[in-house]
Amino acid sequence: MNPVKLFEPIEFKGVRVKNKIMMAPMCMYSAINGVVGAFHMAHLGARALGGVGLIMVEATAVSPEGRISPYDSGIWNKGQAKAFSPVVDFCKSCGSVVGIQLAHAGRKASTDHPLRGSKPLKPSEGGWQVLGPSPFSFDPSHPVPKEMDEGDIAKVAEDFANGAKNADEAGFDLIEIHAAHGYLINEFLSPISNKRVDNYGGSPQNRMRLLLEVISAVKAVWPANKPIFVRISVVDWVKGGVDLEFSISLARKLKEHGVSLIDCSSGGVSPNVNIELYFGYQLGFSKEIREKAAIPVSGVGLITEPGFADFIIGYGMADMVEMGRELLRNPYWPLYAAHKLGVEIEWPTQYHRAKY
Ligand SMILES: Cc1cc2nc3c(=O)[nH]c(=O)nc-3n(C[C@H](O)[C@H](O)[C@H](O)COP(=O)(O)O)c2cc1C
């Protein structure tokens, strides 16, 4: 008997994923007016051909002001959703499940293309008013966000719901709410960026309110048989910030609200934090959330080796192994990993003559 667990299927609600390999959401800054095109077909299609079980499409803005940059993909209108459809269809035809990360960048919005240094854009350069829970900038180079009033907050929940509706129409199998990396929802969750004294600030319960309202709004339009994932920063890596204990209680709440998986990342609320990096450095977080909140999790961060990826599943550190940069280097990683681990999997028929 082959003991390998990485290539066993897994189900979320009614959605069956053929293996436990998940492509991490990665912004490509290659959309025009939020519309994806040939690049995304080639980029995501290659990973689908390469055998990725679950492809999570990059952080995709639910409103123009929620974009990190003018080059982000968007899903706030029907044209953007329509452009995603053939990409989703192709990836599904290769046997992948396809999700999309719905995002609002909050006070970290309105920045330039990474090739030009991701600097905040001035109004004269096409920049826009950024929003946040409290009037404090991310760092001195970023603008001070508008402190969101209740109308702004209600609009964010509506925008996520509208994005979810469009994602459903585009054919996505699942959505992931981006509540990590110092973007809007994370800014509300973290006491570092949230200094509000109303119902949305202060106690852990109040700081969780926006995320839970977003989920309720999304659930009103998103099909009940399709899963919802949430990506969180389990820790801010800053004293006084979000910590493991808070994230465990958040994960329990999200489970009560019907969330199918917690995608366990970290950091992003504060600049210049010291993170000690090593292979699988965030897996301690996913293991704790999985055990203490009893909810499926994905583990991510410097995972590159097939044996290590399989160990993560076997040892119970995560239910899905999520990979970013390694899949940028090698879109066919799952085919290679199966060979390395001695597992027979289906190859694209067009590639049979190259099979190991
Ligand atoms: C080019 C690039 C773009 C990224 N964009 C996103 C994103 O859109 N949403 C997100 O939650 N994380 C994003 N991340 C973080 C990745 O999803 C992942 O968590 C991180 O790269 C660590 O995994 P890795 O070591 O396997 O790359 C991005 C990372 C990279 C390298």
The ligand as an ORCA input file, in Angstrom:
! r2SCAN-3c Opt
* xyz 0 1
  C       3.794     37.260     -6.591
  C       2.999     37.047     -5.327
  C       1.714     37.580     -5.226
  C       0.948     37.357     -4.084
  N      -0.360     37.803     -4.044
  C      -1.173     37.414     -3.032
  C      -2.579     37.606     -3.109
  O      -3.123     38.047     -4.129
  N      -3.328     37.253     -2.040
  C      -2.778     36.685     -0.916
  O      -3.496     36.390      0.041
  N      -1.441     36.433     -0.862
  C      -0.657     36.743     -1.889
  N       0.671     36.373     -1.877
  C       1.157     35.483     -0.801
  C       1.033     34.012     -1.256
  O      -0.324     33.629     -1.421
  C       1.704     33.047     -0.251
  O       1.004     33.103      0.973
  C       3.173     33.370     -0.001
  O       3.852     33.598     -1.226
  C       3.888     32.273      0.772
  O       3.844     31.053      0.067
  P       5.103     30.512     -0.826
  O       6.297     30.479      0.089
  O       4.671     29.135     -1.263
  O       5.282     31.454     -1.958
  C       1.477     36.629     -2.993
  C       2.785     36.131     -3.097
  C       3.526     36.301     -4.239
  C       4.910     35.689     -4.329
*
